[in-house]
Amino acid sequence: MYGWIWRHLPGNVWVKALMSVVLALAVVYVLFQYVFPWAEPLLPFNDVTVDNQ
């Protein structure tokens, strides 16, 4: 997958490297702003099975 992206980016090595960093930051941004907040209620992190007695 990464090879396919690298081959399809325009420019020389430095331009491709810069565009790769920008793409990676965009993916991280989308994950943190949209995907993780949407999926958080579906995850069982708040289902505590230990009681204080």
C-alpha positions as CSV (number, residue, x, y, z in Angstrom):
1,M,0.0,0.0,0.0
2,Y,2.8,2.5,0.9
3,G,4.6,1.7,-2.3
4,W,1.5,2.3,-4.3
5,I,1.0,5.7,-2.6
6,W,4.7,6.6,-3.1
7,R,4.6,5.7,-6.8
8,H,1.5,7.8,-7.4
9,L,2.7,11.0,-5.6
10,P,4.1,13.6,-8.0
11,G,7.5,15.2,-7.8
12,N,10.9,14.3,-6.7
13,V,11.9,12.5,-3.5
14,W,11.7,15.6,-1.3
15,V,8.3,16.6,-2.6
16,K,7.0,13.0,-2.1
17,A,8.4,12.9,1.4
18,L,6.7,16.2,2.3
19,M,3.4,15.1,0.8
20,S,3.7,11.8,2.7
21,V,4.1,13.6,6.0
22,V,1.1,15.8,5.1
23,L,-1.0,12.8,4.2
24,A,0.0,11.0,7.4
25,L,-0.9,14.1,9.5
26,A,-4.3,14.4,7.7
27,V,-5.1,10.8,8.5
28,V,-4.2,11.3,12.2
29,Y,-6.3,14.4,12.3
30,V,-9.3,12.6,10.7
31,L,-9.0,9.7,13.1
32,F,-8.8,11.9,16.2
33,Q,-11.5,14.4,15.2
34,Y,-14.1,12.0,13.7
35,V,-13.4,8.3,13.9
36,F,-12.3,7.9,17.5
37,P,-15.1,10.1,19.0
38,W,-17.7,8.1,16.9
39,A,-16.3,4.8,18.0
40,E,-15.7,5.6,21.7
41,P,-19.3,4.8,22.9
42,L,-19.0,1.5,21.2
43,L,-15.9,0.4,23.0
44,P,-16.1,-1.4,26.4
45,F,-13.6,0.8,28.3
46,N,-16.2,2.1,30.8
47,D,-17.6,-1.4,31.6
48,V,-16.0,-1.9,35.0
49,T,-16.2,-5.4,36.4
50,V,-14.5,-4.7,39.7
51,D,-16.6,-3.4,42.6
52,N,-15.4,-1.5,45.7
53,Q,-16.5,-3.5,48.7
